[in-house]
């Protein structure tokens, strides 16, 4: 009887200590210039039950800004200036609520757009699990993830996923459902 009481007391102690602590959640943040990455972010948010938030540049990108064939387009200027940090609109995020952050972006010249650097540098991502994902016609995600790891080595970057035509099993592995 004493043993059962001890186990019951231990179980109640664990239960009571867990009750006062909020459940950590996931957040999907993304930058999408044309809507493709937005759709991928929505897919991840739906599969994980995560909150969803868009990274919105202070100055929106026009079609001309995004045309990589124009040497002085905004895309090209930002791509070649590693110190460029395009301003973003304020984001009201309580970082204490999240333990995993999915960060989505289109690939621009094998890397994340510089607006992602602006976000990373303005967010409280220390102690978070960071799961990058991208959209791209052909370029794999790995070079962009390596660039992020190099730029922000103290953050916990996980392997990324290129979301174009991803199957359910691959998505489930990425989000940890398998």
N, C-alpha and C positions, 0 to 999 in steps of 0.2 A: 504494500500500500504506500509506503514511504517513497518507493521508486517511482510509482505512477504519479504521485503528488509532485515529485521533483521534476519529472518530465513535463507535467502540466504547467508548472510554474515557469519552466524554461520556455515553453512554447508561448505562453502568454506574454512573457517579457519580450521575446522576439517580435511578436505580433504588435504589441503596444509601441515598441520603438520604431517599427516600420510605419505605423499609422500617421505619425506626425511629420513624415518626410515626403515631400512631393515626388511623384514619379518623374524621372527624367525622360525626355522625349527627343525626337528627331526633328530637324528643321531642314527643309530643302530651300536653298537660295539659288537664284539663277540670274544670269544676264542673257537676254535674247533679243538680238537686233531685228530678226525677221519672223519670229514666232516658232521656229523649229525647236530651239532649246526649251522654250516655254512648254511645248507639248511633252518633251522628254521629262522635264521637271514634274509636270503633272502626273505622268506615269509613275515616277518614283514616289511621289507624295501619296498617290492612291495605293500603291503596293505596300507602303510602310505605315500609313496612317499619320505621316509627318505633317507638320505645319508647312505652309508654302509661302515664300516671299520673293518678290522680284527685286533685283538690283537695277535701279533706274538711273541712267546717266542724267546729270543736271542738264546737259545739252543732248537731246535725242539725236540719234544717227539717221541721216537721210540716205537714200539709195546711192547718191553720189559719194557720200562719206564712206560707204561700205565697198565701193568699187576698187578692188585691189589692183586693177589694171591701170588706174590713174595714179601716176607716181606721187603726186602731192595730195592724194585723198587723205582724209582724216585717218582712215584705217592704216594707210602706209606710213604716215607721219608718226602715229602712236606706236606702230609695230617697230619702227627703227629707232625710236627714242626709249631706251629701257628705263629711263627715269620718269617718263610721262605717267601721270596719275590723273586721269580724267575725273572731274568731280562727279559725285553721285548724290542723289536725293537722300535726305536723312531716312534712316531705317529705325523704327522703334522696336527693338528686340531685347527681351529680358534673357540675357545669355545664361543665367543661372538655371533656366528651365531645360536647357538642352545639353545632351552629352554627345550626340552625333549630328554633324552638319554635312549635308550633301551640297556640293558647290558645282553648279552647272554653267557651262559656257560653250559658245561655238569656238572652233579652232581657227585662229588667225595666224598663218605662217608657222604652223606647228606648235603654237603656244596659246595660252589663254589670253584674251584681250586685256589690255592694261587696266581696264575698269575693274577687273578681278583683283588686281594688285591693290587698287584703291579700297575695295571692299575688305580684303584680308587685313590691310594695315589699319582700318578703322574699326574692326570688329574685335571682340574679346574672345579669341579662339583658343587661348591656352587651355590645356586640359581636355579639349574636345577631340573626338575622333572625326577626322576630315576625310570625306569620300568624294573626290572629284569625278565629275562625269562631263562628257562633251558630246557635241554633235559636229559631224564633219563628213564631207563627201568621200574622202579617201584617207585622210591623215589619221593615224592611230592616236590614242590618248596618251601613251607613255611619254613622249617628249614633253608634253605640256605638264604632266605630273612631275617629271624630273625637274623642270624649270621652277615649279612651285616649291618643291623640296629644297632646291638650291637657294632660292630667294628667302625662304622661311624655314630654316633647318630645325628650329626649336618646336615647330608644330607637328602634330601627329598625322601626317599624310598617309592615307592608305592607297592601295592600288586603285586606279581609276577605271572607268568603263566608257567606251564609245557607244552611244545609245542608238546609232542608226541601225535599224533592222535587228535589234537585239531580241533574242528569244526568251521565253519565260524562265527557263532553267538558268540561263546566264544572269538575268536580272535578279532572280531569287538568290543566287550565289553572292552577287554584289551587295545586296541588301541584308544578307545574313539569314535568309529564310531556309536555307538548306543545311 
